[in-house]
Amino acid sequence: MDAITSSGLAKTTMTSAGYPPLRRSAVTWFVVAALGQLAFVWMILAHYGVKGLAGNFSGWNDKPLIKGFVSGDTTGNIIFAVHVLLAALVTTGGLLQLVPAIRTRTPMLHRWVGRMFFSVAVVMATSGLWLTWARHTYLSLVSGLAVSLDGALILSFTAIAWRHAVKRDFAAHRRWALRAFMVVNGVWFLRIGMMAWVLLSGGGVGMNDSLSGPADVVIQFGAYLVPLIVLEAYLRASASRTLHAKRMTAALIFLATPITVLGVCGAVAFMWWPYMR
């Protein structure tokens, strides 16, 4: 009887209070990701924002782009500017939504930032699809398809998360909002993944200039599918009463953290730093 009671108490405690290493792994990864995303925002504002305010739109092309400012293409230039500059807003808003203190202490701010995040995410997804297929802003068909799938997932996940919020099913809303956060940041994950692979492989094995190499294909689709898989593992492990599932998921996230660090450092050093100064 005592053994059964103790076992039941342990399971209840593990489920309700959580498994500390799992929570620590998630917090550690989030801190690393937040720093990397803030660096991304810094680059956007320092390069595109400053040059845009100065009216130097052609200066956007100082940073290698598939198709940035094009003389005479007023519509394309406006949509490109909106798409790029809103990336800074949606990235910052997404980070704010994941800070527990904001959700609990300032619920009104959390709601309004959430509305902004979802609205901007929809604008970015639709503008991204337009830039890809109407403006032909892609290097290969596979890269265009990868971006399009990400855009479709953004539109789907934000709509589902919004619907659950309206229905006041906040548990489901949180899960879908986290999924939306992952796919909205697909562009950031892509750059982190590319730089991590370049550094780990010693120069980017399986990559080419058209983003159609075997490593390019895996990284482009994996940029949002892998984070979704890891998130799903985290959500299931958090709700699970199985200690083994929690341990394995915590180990997975701890493993993802140094890879994220490597990717962030590589992106800052080789992709963003020249445009952050």
Summary of the structure (lengths in Angstrom):
residues: 277
radius of gyration: 20.4
end to end distance: 67.5
largest distance: 80.8
contacts: 842
relative contact order: 0.13
helix: 83%
strand: 0%
